[in-house]
Amino acid sequence: MSSNRIAVYPGTFDPITNGHTDLVSRAARVFEKIVIAIAENPQKKPLFSLEERIQLAEHEVSGLGNVEVVGFSNLLVEFVQQIGASVIIRGLRAVSDFEYEFQLASMNRHIAPDVETLFLTPDEDYSFISSSLVKEVARLHGDVSEFVCPEVQAAMQKRFSELE
């Protein structure tokens, strides 16, 4: 499989949301293989461990035959090159995301000129969803069923009840 047919969709995915799933399912129609690369990222103090985030994401994308979920802890462009990919998929929800994402894409292109970044926008139904917002609503016992799959919702409810 040529590297230009493999794309990496990186993030913390704490937790994976319907917006993430929307982007990966659309990208899976364009590329032969999508690798959801879940960053260990301990400085963000994730709600779920890397292993839990991988399991939740695997469950969520289990119906997509050309999607694989893996964890990583090194520099993203190094990871992309290690697995033989050449494209990074990034989601843009709003104009506010653009400046940060543009800086990341420019830095990645400077470090690894052979790696391209492709920006996708989510379906408008998911354009306002972020993992941070979903966690905050769930922490306050709000209904997040429209934003995450039932397994993620149950995992958040369990985790927040353990923390109370």
C-alpha angles and dihedrals in degrees: 000000000000118000093240088066094057119078130186121216104196131190147115092263092197084182121354110239135199087259091060091046091050092054096045093048091052092045089050088064091057103041131051090228135016121196114200100210111200113202116223088216101166092176088072089059095226121212090226130044119248090256092051092049090050092050093048092048092046090053092048095052098034090116093060108084096195097051124095127184121213138162124233138182105183133083109305097232090049089052091048091052093044092059094044098250126137104189132070116201116211129180124227114199099171143353088269089067093053102076094051093043091047090054091049093048091048092049091047091049090050092051096039113019091182092062117084127201119220119196120211128184119218125238108281089249088067102034094106098044120108130166089240094055092045091051091050093051091046092047088057091048095254124152111265097167092115092055106044138027118266092257092056091046091052092046091052093047090050094047094047092048089052090052095051 
